[in-house]
Amino acid sequence: MRYLNRYKELDFLKREYNKNEASLIILYGRRRIGKTALATEFIKDKEALYYLATEESEDINRRLFKDVVADYIGNDILKSATIDKWDLIFQALSEFRPYEKKVIILDEFQYLGKSNPAFPSIFQRIWDTILRNKKFMVILCGSLISMMESQTLNYSSPLYGRRTGQIELQQIPFTYYKDFFPDKSRKGLIELYSVTGGVPKYIELFYNNRDLFGGIKNNILNKSSFLFEEPRYLLMNEVSEIGSYFSIIKTIAAGNHKLSKIAGSIGLKQTGITKYLKTLIDLDILVREVPITEDLPEKSKKGLYRIKDNFINFWFKFIYPNLSFIEQGYEALVEMIIKNNIIDNHVSYVYENICKEEMWEFNKEGKWSFHFNKVGRWWDKDTEIDIVALDTENNNIIFGECKYTDKKMDVNIFNSLLLKANKVSWRRNVRKEWFVLFSINGYTDELQDLAQKRKDLLLR
């Protein structure tokens, strides 16, 4: 596979590298997201030293790092020496070709702080006294988000204020999937995205499979594949009570999105699960949504919790509830369950998120005579609208509906949307209404004719 869709991040790193002063960059994100790939792509044509920290003791990491530095600068004396201070190793590195810009990558940096909680303070001293005034660019990479934030980004960290930039590497947006799978149809791309969710390593695993279900069978239902246990490994290094977190995610995947329903389903008080929900949000696994028209989202009592990560959502919907079947060798049965339910229970919801993502693209392209600044969903007790976009400056509102079905969308969907729009009270007396419809299988002739006549209706 070609290296794709990290161009903005690469451009940022190049700008930092081209500065006259030293740079200290924090690069972090979940496992498999492509941090190491980004860092190694960046240093391809540069003088650079790369070190991957391990979960071993600080002494072992220091010795291993010393050997990497010794090989890099060609210093046999350093390699044979016993050194008990990190400063001496970095000092030797700083004296090697001092007039040439060099990049130092410390990957899985959080393990150094885990083996010695004082290491961030040690590295702060090294940065301040050895590296900051030399021709260095340092990239600290890490995949344990909570530890990287506490060690490098939080106000209490000794390194707070030292960094010159940070990148929290996100999943690849759907719009770039066609670059990975140029021969796939839009429908095929959506279904692949609904499982792999924009994680480069997952995309790579599915790259050579003939179809979606072949990829699921080979890479998820297969107990030897790392994806079979991936959610467990993602969480086990970030949290201590993994069983509680699994119960919460499973409950949400089953369709319980309100705080009261989540708490009731697992037999806890609402106050007892808020800390778990906050942690899962911080880990970019969950998201709390409120109706897009809410003025104070953080105080809204209408919040719903949804699984943000497509793969995690898929796994907890179809793999975790059926682990007993898989353990007994009934993978074919689980595959049939997935085939019968994945479209209605999973892909159709992912499609709504893709449509919201594409709304921003339409915004940039100038599909409307105005530009909205907020987009999301809207709901009340008995009504839900897939997409609502707000132009808060000029009182424009866009209502949208998304359908991932085998049938072409007909006029009745638009008529239903008109009725639902009437229930939204946002600036009712002064707003101007617009409508957009998304359908994976196109539109009936009648609906297309209607769209030709109505300037306020856009068909995607």
DRENFIVO-859127 format. One record per residue (C-alpha): residue number from 1; chain; x, y, z negated. Coordinates in Angstrom, 3 decimals. Layout:
REM DRENFIVO-859127
R, num, chaine, xx, yy, zz
R, NUM, A, X, Y, Z
...
This chain:
REM DRENFIVO-859127
R, num, chaine, xx, yy, zz
R, 1, A, 0.000, 0.000, 0.000
R, 2, A, 1.134, 3.533, 0.701
R, 3, A, 1.606, 6.045, -2.094
R, 4, A, -1.563, 8.127, -2.016
R, 5, A, -3.431, 10.954, -3.694
R, 6, A, -1.019, 12.287, -6.271
R, 7, A, -0.004, 15.244, -4.117
R, 8, A, -1.116, 17.940, -6.546
R, 9, A, 0.812, 16.300, -9.366
R, 10, A, 3.883, 15.859, -7.172
R, 11, A, 3.731, 19.501, -6.102
R, 12, A, 3.553, 20.563, -9.745
R, 13, A, 6.589, 18.445, -10.643
R, 14, A, 8.516, 19.858, -7.681
R, 15, A, 7.757, 23.429, -8.750
R, 16, A, 8.980, 22.647, -12.263
R, 17, A, 12.114, 21.058, -10.853
R, 18, A, 12.869, 24.082, -8.685
R, 19, A, 12.796, 26.488, -11.618
R, 20, A, 16.100, 27.920, -12.761
R, 21, A, 15.451, 26.973, -16.383
R, 22, A, 15.024, 23.535, -17.964
R, 23, A, 11.607, 21.844, -17.952
R, 24, A, 9.939, 19.501, -20.415
R, 25, A, 6.874, 17.751, -18.975
R, 26, A, 4.435, 15.474, -20.792
R, 27, A, 2.955, 12.878, -18.420
R, 28, A, 0.308, 10.664, -19.999
R, 29, A, -2.774, 8.624, -19.240
R, 30, A, -4.251, 5.162, -19.646
R, 31, A, -2.470, 1.981, -18.625
R, 32, A, -2.281, 1.140, -14.895
R, 33, A, -3.164, 4.722, -13.920
R, 34, A, 0.082, 5.245, -11.984
R, 35, A, 2.311, 7.308, -14.288
R, 36, A, 5.472, 5.336, -13.558
R, 37, A, 4.673, 5.275, -9.834
R, 38, A, 4.280, 9.068, -9.853
R, 39, A, 7.512, 9.596, -11.784
R, 40, A, 9.578, 7.230, -9.641
R, 41, A, 8.136, 8.713, -6.427
R, 42, A, 9.152, 12.158, -7.657
R, 43, A, 12.797, 11.189, -8.373
R, 44, A, 13.409, 9.297, -5.126
R, 45, A, 15.689, 11.997, -3.707
R, 46, A, 17.014, 13.407, -6.997
R, 47, A, 19.734, 12.794, -9.529
R, 48, A, 17.736, 10.999, -12.177
R, 49, A, 17.973, 8.668, -15.134
R, 50, A, 15.027, 6.436, -16.000
R, 51, A, 14.586, 4.625, -19.314
R, 52, A, 11.640, 2.430, -20.294
R, 53, A, 11.238, 2.317, -24.075
R, 54, A, 10.163, -0.946, -25.674
R, 55, A, 8.237, -1.862, -28.799
R, 56, A, 11.468, -3.041, -30.416
R, 57, A, 13.262, -1.210, -33.206
R, 58, A, 14.729, 2.253, -32.837
R, 59, A, 18.255, 0.790, -33.114
R, 60, A, 17.647, -1.531, -30.172
R, 61, A, 16.097, 1.245, -28.083
R, 62, A, 19.013, 3.554, -28.856
R, 63, A, 21.507, 0.866, -27.831
R, 64, A, 19.622, 0.115, -24.622
R, 65, A, 19.355, 3.812, -23.789
R, 66, A, 23.083, 4.254, -24.485
R, 67, A, 23.863, 1.473, -22.007
R, 68, A, 21.612, 3.036, -19.335
R, 69, A, 23.308, 6.417, -19.824
R, 70, A, 26.777, 4.823, -19.806
R, 71, A, 26.047, 3.073, -16.503
R, 72, A, 24.601, 6.271, -15.049
R, 73, A, 27.619, 8.448, -15.890
R, 74, A, 30.163, 5.637, -15.431
R, 75, A, 31.537, 5.783, -18.980
R, 76, A, 32.836, 2.396, -20.163
R, 77, A, 33.947, 3.822, -23.510
R, 78, A, 30.403, 4.972, -24.268
R, 79, A, 29.018, 1.597, -23.278
R, 80, A, 31.331, -0.288, -25.644
R, 81, A, 30.878, 2.178, -28.520
R, 82, A, 28.558, 1.727, -31.476
R, 83, A, 26.512, 4.900, -31.827
R, 84, A, 23.961, 5.601, -34.511
R, 85, A, 22.832, 9.045, -33.354
R, 86, A, 20.732, 9.895, -30.311
R, 87, A, 22.342, 13.338, -30.118
R, 88, A, 25.714, 11.895, -29.126
R, 89, A, 24.199, 10.000, -26.194
R, 90, A, 22.373, 13.052, -24.872
R, 91, A, 25.491, 15.166, -25.393
R, 92, A, 27.483, 12.770, -23.208
R, 93, A, 24.741, 12.936, -20.588
R, 94, A, 24.696, 16.742, -20.668
R, 95, A, 28.451, 16.903, -19.990
R, 96, A, 28.154, 14.764, -16.858
R, 97, A, 28.053, 16.963, -13.729
R, 98, A, 26.815, 19.943, -15.766
R, 99, A, 26.179, 22.140, -12.725
R, 100, A, 23.882, 19.625, -11.033
R, 101, A, 20.163, 19.491, -11.805
R, 102, A, 19.203, 16.139, -13.342
R, 103, A, 15.933, 14.493, -14.262
R, 104, A, 15.522, 12.335, -17.378
R, 105, A, 12.452, 10.109, -17.586
R, 106, A, 11.635, 8.515, -20.931
R, 107, A, 8.805, 6.116, -20.152
R, 108, A, 6.499, 4.770, -22.873
R, 109, A, 7.866, 7.524, -25.094
R, 110, A, 5.279, 6.764, -27.785
R, 111, A, 7.084, 3.528, -28.711
R, 112, A, 10.085, 5.550, -29.886
R, 113, A, 7.839, 7.517, -32.224
R, 114, A, 6.119, 4.330, -33.288
R, 115, A, 9.420, 2.693, -34.299
R, 116, A, 10.537, 5.872, -36.064
R, 117, A, 7.868, 8.497, -36.901
R, 118, A, 10.684, 11.063, -37.160
R, 119, A, 11.742, 10.578, -33.536
R, 120, A, 9.677, 13.521, -32.173
R, 121, A, 11.611, 15.730, -34.621
R, 122, A, 14.887, 14.156, -33.477
R, 123, A, 14.017, 14.812, -29.853
R, 124, A, 12.952, 18.364, -30.678
R, 125, A, 16.438, 18.991, -32.049
R, 126, A, 18.018, 17.389, -28.970
R, 127, A, 15.889, 19.548, -26.685
R, 128, A, 16.640, 22.749, -28.593
R, 129, A, 20.390, 22.225, -29.020
R, 130, A, 21.469, 20.179, -25.994
R, 131, A, 18.986, 20.102, -23.117
R, 132, A, 17.000, 23.345, -23.087
R, 133, A, 19.864, 25.552, -21.917
R, 134, A, 21.223, 23.079, -19.364
R, 135, A, 20.126, 22.022, -15.880
R, 136, A, 17.684, 19.342, -16.998
R, 137, A, 14.131, 18.340, -16.275
R, 138, A, 12.767, 15.900, -18.859
R, 139, A, 9.585, 13.898, -18.308
R, 140, A, 8.109, 12.124, -21.330
R, 141, A, 5.663, 9.440, -20.131
R, 142, A, 3.201, 7.501, -22.243
R, 143, A, 0.158, 5.267, -21.935
R, 144, A, -1.128, 5.219, -25.507
R, 145, A, -3.148, 8.402, -25.269
R, 146, A, -3.773, 8.934, -28.983
R, 147, A, -0.095, 8.460, -29.855
R, 148, A, 1.164, 10.638, -27.001
R, 149, A, -1.166, 13.434, -28.068
R, 150, A, -0.130, 13.213, -31.712
R, 151, A, 3.596, 12.977, -30.906
R, 152, A, 3.875, 15.566, -28.143
R, 153, A, 0.762, 17.728, -27.669
R, 154, A, -0.917, 18.342, -31.015
R, 155, A, -0.182, 21.481, -32.989
R, 156, A, 1.344, 19.382, -35.783
R, 157, A, 3.866, 17.755, -33.421
R, 158, A, 7.479, 18.988, -33.627
R, 159, A, 7.419, 19.153, -29.824
R, 160, A, 4.392, 21.451, -29.749
R, 161, A, 5.352, 24.632, -27.923
R, 162, A, 8.430, 23.080, -26.299
R, 163, A, 6.721, 21.580, -23.275
R, 164, A, 6.641, 23.619, -20.075
R, 165, A, 3.781, 21.613, -18.630
R, 166, A, 1.664, 18.506, -18.970
R, 167, A, -0.193, 16.123, -16.704
R, 168, A, -2.984, 13.884, -17.947
R, 169, A, -3.147, 11.521, -15.007
R, 170, A, -6.733, 10.752, -14.040
R, 171, A, -8.319, 8.052, -11.941
R, 172, A, -8.330, 8.579, -8.190
R, 173, A, -11.620, 10.169, -6.996
R, 174, A, -13.876, 8.229, -4.662
R, 175, A, -13.327, 10.666, -1.825
R, 176, A, -9.809, 9.224, -1.323
R, 177, A, -10.861, 5.564, -1.163
R, 178, A, -11.033, 5.682, 2.609
R, 179, A, -7.261, 6.247, 2.601
R, 180, A, -6.759, 2.938, 0.785
R, 181, A, -9.334, 0.981, 2.801
R, 182, A, -9.595, 2.689, 6.219
R, 183, A, -11.506, -0.253, 7.737
R, 184, A, -14.237, -0.381, 5.100
R, 185, A, -17.708, 1.089, 5.589
R, 186, A, -18.943, 3.784, 3.195
R, 187, A, -21.107, 1.153, 1.507
R, 188, A, -18.137, -1.170, 1.137
R, 189, A, -16.023, 1.629, -0.330
R, 190, A, -18.698, 2.504, -2.896
R, 191, A, -18.999, -1.099, -4.039
R, 192, A, -15.222, -1.449, -4.389
R, 193, A, -15.053, 1.813, -6.305
R, 194, A, -17.831, 0.655, -8.627
R, 195, A, -15.512, -2.119, -9.882
R, 196, A, -11.972, -0.743, -9.519
R, 197, A, -12.924, 2.785, -10.572
R, 198, A, -9.960, 4.681, -9.167
R, 199, A, -7.217, 2.880, -11.136
R, 200, A, -4.304, 2.337, -8.698
R, 201, A, -3.315, -1.080, -10.067
R, 202, A, -6.874, -2.376, -9.782
R, 203, A, -7.141, -1.021, -6.240
R, 204, A, -3.926, -2.814, -5.349
R, 205, A, -5.283, -6.131, -6.635
R, 206, A, -8.429, -5.829, -4.505
R, 207, A, -6.523, -4.585, -1.458
R, 208, A, -5.897, -7.978, 0.134
R, 209, A, -9.236, -9.598, -0.690
R, 210, A, -11.691, -10.106, 2.120
R, 211, A, -14.672, -8.696, 0.261
R, 212, A, -15.805, -7.378, -3.119
R, 213, A, -16.880, -10.731, -4.531
R, 214, A, -13.680, -12.417, -3.441
R, 215, A, -11.822, -9.747, -5.360
R, 216, A, -14.008, -10.240, -8.432
R, 217, A, -13.577, -14.019, -8.293
R, 218, A, -9.783, -13.879, -7.883
R, 219, A, -8.961, -10.955, -10.145
R, 220, A, -11.592, -10.817, -12.896
R, 221, A, -13.341, -14.172, -13.251
R, 222, A, -9.993, -15.940, -13.056
R, 223, A, -8.833, -16.370, -16.661
R, 224, A, -5.192, -16.192, -15.532
R, 225, A, -5.641, -12.695, -14.096
R, 226, A, -4.746, -9.766, -16.358
R, 227, A, -8.067, -8.071, -15.538
R, 228, A, -9.902, -10.866, -17.340
R, 229, A, -8.626, -9.486, -20.667
R, 230, A, -7.842, -5.925, -19.571
R, 231, A, -10.371, -4.038, -21.773
R, 232, A, -9.105, -5.856, -24.850
R, 233, A, -5.503, -4.826, -24.142
R, 234, A, -6.555, -1.272, -23.300
R, 235, A, -8.105, -0.872, -26.733
R, 236, A, -5.982, -3.027, -29.000
R, 237, A, -3.048, -0.589, -29.043
R, 238, A, -5.276, 2.452, -29.456
R, 239, A, -7.672, 1.354, -32.207
R, 240, A, -7.621, -0.937, -35.214
R, 241, A, -11.222, -2.189, -35.405
R, 242, A, -11.474, -3.546, -31.895
R, 243, A, -14.595, -5.599, -32.694
R, 244, A, -16.567, -2.495, -33.676
R, 245, A, -15.540, -0.692, -30.500
R, 246, A, -16.459, -3.698, -28.365
R, 247, A, -19.895, -3.839, -29.966
R, 248, A, -20.513, -0.164, -29.223
R, 249, A, -19.360, -0.361, -25.606
R, 250, A, -21.367, -3.530, -25.003
R, 251, A, -24.462, -1.846, -26.438
R, 252, A, -24.074, 1.167, -24.170
R, 253, A, -23.414, -1.054, -21.136
R, 254, A, -26.711, -2.810, -21.888
R, 255, A, -28.570, 0.483, -21.438
R, 256, A, -28.649, 2.015, -24.924
R, 257, A, -27.469, 5.595, -24.505
R, 258, A, -29.072, 7.480, -27.398
R, 259, A, -27.175, 7.714, -30.663
R, 260, A, -30.124, 6.258, -32.574
R, 261, A, -30.447, 3.271, -30.241
R, 262, A, -26.711, 2.555, -30.294
R, 263, A, -26.643, 2.652, -34.082
R, 264, A, -29.802, 0.553, -34.417
R, 265, A, -28.564, -2.055, -31.976
R, 266, A, -25.383, -2.740, -33.954
R, 267, A, -26.964, -2.284, -37.374
R, 268, A, -25.130, 0.853, -38.512
R, 269, A, -26.204, 4.326, -39.572
R, 270, A, -25.771, 7.074, -36.997
R, 271, A, -23.203, 8.802, -39.179
R, 272, A, -21.223, 5.570, -39.274
R, 273, A, -20.571, 5.367, -35.538
R, 274, A, -19.823, 8.972, -34.605
R, 275, A, -16.094, 8.530, -35.298
R, 276, A, -16.004, 5.520, -32.964
R, 277, A, -17.820, 7.410, -30.233
R, 278, A, -15.447, 10.366, -30.560
R, 279, A, -12.424, 8.068, -30.252
R, 280, A, -13.848, 6.434, -27.122
R, 281, A, -14.480, 9.869, -25.621
R, 282, A, -10.899, 10.914, -26.443
R, 283, A, -9.688, 7.740, -24.718
R, 284, A, -11.652, 8.729, -21.580
R, 285, A, -13.815, 5.601, -21.803
R, 286, A, -17.081, 7.304, -22.790
R, 287, A, -18.627, 10.637, -21.962
R, 288, A, -21.387, 12.467, -23.813
R, 289, A, -23.903, 14.054, -21.449
R, 290, A, -26.648, 16.557, -22.096
R, 291, A, -29.198, 17.958, -19.628
R, 292, A, -27.310, 20.409, -17.422
R, 293, A, -29.638, 23.268, -18.365
R, 294, A, -28.748, 23.121, -22.072
R, 295, A, -27.248, 26.439, -23.220
R, 296, A, -25.257, 24.961, -26.132
R, 297, A, -24.244, 21.442, -25.028
R, 298, A, -22.161, 20.718, -28.118
R, 299, A, -25.165, 21.371, -30.380
R, 300, A, -27.803, 19.698, -28.228
R, 301, A, -29.747, 16.841, -29.780
R, 302, A, -30.437, 15.402, -26.328
R, 303, A, -26.962, 13.940, -25.888
R, 304, A, -26.592, 10.541, -24.234
R, 305, A, -23.462, 8.400, -24.262
R, 306, A, -22.369, 6.747, -21.040
R, 307, A, -19.392, 4.647, -20.010
R, 308, A, -17.191, 6.825, -17.847
R, 309, A, -14.825, 4.129, -16.598
R, 310, A, -16.302, 2.014, -13.780
R, 311, A, -14.228, -1.089, -14.490
R, 312, A, -14.931, -1.004, -18.229
R, 313, A, -18.627, -0.571, -17.458
R, 314, A, -18.602, -3.508, -15.029
R, 315, A, -16.672, -5.734, -17.450
R, 316, A, -18.998, -5.093, -20.369
R, 317, A, -22.092, -5.559, -18.219
R, 318, A, -21.112, -8.794, -16.518
R, 319, A, -17.983, -10.374, -18.029
R, 320, A, -18.164, -9.843, -21.782
R, 321, A, -21.779, -11.102, -22.179
R, 322, A, -20.893, -14.206, -20.121
R, 323, A, -17.525, -15.131, -21.612
R, 324, A, -18.884, -18.409, -22.949
R, 325, A, -19.858, -19.494, -19.420
R, 326, A, -16.431, -18.605, -18.081
R, 327, A, -14.653, -20.411, -20.923
R, 328, A, -16.685, -23.541, -20.147
R, 329, A, -15.716, -23.388, -16.484
R, 330, A, -18.971, -21.981, -15.092
R, 331, A, -17.382, -19.107, -13.181
R, 332, A, -19.667, -19.815, -10.201
R, 333, A, -22.718, -19.176, -12.388
R, 334, A, -21.331, -15.831, -13.561
R, 335, A, -20.477, -14.940, -9.963
R, 336, A, -24.104, -15.603, -9.006
R, 337, A, -25.333, -13.425, -11.907
R, 338, A, -23.077, -10.618, -10.676
R, 339, A, -24.237, -10.961, -7.063
R, 340, A, -27.903, -10.852, -8.087
R, 341, A, -27.580, -7.826, -10.357
R, 342, A, -24.595, -5.680, -9.412
R, 343, A, -26.399, -3.389, -6.960
R, 344, A, -29.435, -2.458, -9.078
R, 345, A, -27.717, -2.560, -12.473
R, 346, A, -24.335, -1.105, -11.636
R, 347, A, -23.562, 0.185, -8.136
R, 348, A, -26.668, 2.372, -7.924
R, 349, A, -25.585, 4.274, -11.055
R, 350, A, -22.017, 4.663, -9.798
R, 351, A, -23.492, 6.044, -6.568
R, 352, A, -25.129, 8.846, -8.557
R, 353, A, -21.720, 9.859, -9.906
R, 354, A, -20.254, 9.752, -6.401
R, 355, A, -23.038, 12.044, -5.205
R, 356, A, -22.251, 14.506, -8.017
R, 357, A, -18.585, 14.410, -6.964
R, 358, A, -19.588, 15.125, -3.369
R, 359, A, -21.716, 18.066, -4.490
R, 360, A, -18.502, 19.866, -5.434
R, 361, A, -17.127, 19.119, -1.961
R, 362, A, -20.284, 20.601, -0.419
R, 363, A, -19.815, 23.611, -2.668
R, 364, A, -16.301, 24.177, -1.296
R, 365, A, -17.508, 23.649, 2.271
R, 366, A, -20.199, 26.313, 1.905
R, 367, A, -23.221, 24.078, 2.520
R, 368, A, -25.327, 26.718, 0.795
R, 369, A, -25.210, 30.520, 1.006
R, 370, A, -24.129, 30.611, -2.645
R, 371, A, -21.780, 28.650, -4.876
R, 372, A, -23.022, 26.815, -7.970
R, 373, A, -20.868, 26.610, -11.087
R, 374, A, -22.528, 23.723, -12.957
R, 375, A, -23.703, 20.306, -11.807
R, 376, A, -25.034, 17.337, -13.729
R, 377, A, -28.188, 15.425, -14.554
R, 378, A, -31.413, 16.613, -16.164
R, 379, A, -33.952, 14.717, -18.235
R, 380, A, -36.711, 15.016, -20.802
R, 381, A, -38.803, 12.358, -22.545
R, 382, A, -40.363, 10.935, -19.386
R, 383, A, -38.589, 12.484, -16.396
R, 384, A, -35.068, 12.230, -15.000
R, 385, A, -33.457, 14.049, -12.088
R, 386, A, -30.223, 12.584, -10.685
R, 387, A, -28.621, 15.891, -9.735
R, 388, A, -29.229, 19.479, -10.784
R, 389, A, -26.776, 22.225, -9.824
R, 390, A, -26.942, 25.766, -11.183
R, 391, A, -25.766, 29.068, -9.755
R, 392, A, -26.088, 30.944, -13.046
R, 393, A, -25.044, 34.280, -11.525
R, 394, A, -27.639, 34.447, -8.750
R, 395, A, -30.403, 32.225, -10.186
R, 396, A, -30.146, 29.475, -7.570
R, 397, A, -30.930, 25.893, -8.574
R, 398, A, -30.434, 22.712, -6.527
R, 399, A, -32.395, 19.531, -7.245
R, 400, A, -31.094, 16.244, -5.900
R, 401, A, -32.034, 12.574, -5.699
R, 402, A, -29.734, 9.603, -4.937
R, 403, A, -30.926, 6.232, -3.648
R, 404, A, -28.766, 3.142, -3.162
R, 405, A, -31.339, 0.764, -1.675
R, 406, A, -31.830, -1.383, 1.438
R, 407, A, -34.591, 0.908, 2.675
R, 408, A, -34.391, 4.259, 4.398
R, 409, A, -35.431, 7.164, 2.215
R, 410, A, -38.939, 8.431, 2.994
R, 411, A, -40.853, 11.658, 2.397
R, 412, A, -42.379, 10.273, -0.797
R, 413, A, -38.987, 10.614, -2.541
R, 414, A, -38.854, 14.296, -1.675
R, 415, A, -42.439, 14.834, -2.816
R, 416, A, -41.623, 13.133, -6.113
R, 417, A, -38.578, 15.364, -6.529
R, 418, A, -40.752, 18.449, -6.020
R, 419, A, -43.006, 17.344, -8.860
R, 420, A, -40.066, 16.620, -11.162
R, 421, A, -38.495, 19.993, -10.359
R, 422, A, -41.610, 21.709, -11.696
R, 423, A, -40.847, 20.307, -15.143
R, 424, A, -37.501, 22.101, -15.340
R, 425, A, -38.039, 25.431, -17.066
R, 426, A, -34.651, 26.998, -16.287
R, 427, A, -35.322, 30.589, -15.115
R, 428, A, -38.636, 29.455, -13.705
R, 429, A, -39.945, 32.898, -12.733
R, 430, A, -36.805, 34.213, -11.022
R, 431, A, -35.007, 31.194, -9.602
R, 432, A, -34.719, 30.114, -5.980
R, 433, A, -35.010, 26.380, -5.429
R, 434, A, -33.020, 24.160, -3.074
R, 435, A, -33.041, 20.406, -2.533
R, 436, A, -30.555, 17.739, -1.488
R, 437, A, -31.132, 14.029, -0.872
R, 438, A, -28.554, 11.250, -0.766
R, 439, A, -29.365, 7.845, 0.724
R, 440, A, -26.922, 5.034, 1.447
R, 441, A, -29.164, 3.647, 4.211
R, 442, A, -30.289, 6.858, 5.852
R, 443, A, -33.684, 8.520, 6.237
R, 444, A, -36.982, 7.880, 8.016
R, 445, A, -37.806, 9.935, 11.089
R, 446, A, -40.545, 11.691, 9.138
R, 447, A, -38.117, 12.845, 6.451
R, 448, A, -35.580, 13.970, 9.048
R, 449, A, -38.274, 15.989, 10.814
R, 450, A, -39.219, 17.596, 7.504
R, 451, A, -35.602, 18.538, 6.834
R, 452, A, -35.450, 20.235, 10.230
R, 453, A, -38.392, 22.420, 9.275
R, 454, A, -37.311, 23.248, 5.706
R, 455, A, -34.203, 25.369, 5.311
R, 456, A, -34.147, 24.570, 1.594
R, 457, A, -33.678, 20.804, 2.148
R, 458, A, -30.336, 19.137, 2.909
R, 459, A, -29.946, 15.457, 3.807
R, 460, A, -26.551, 13.941, 3.117
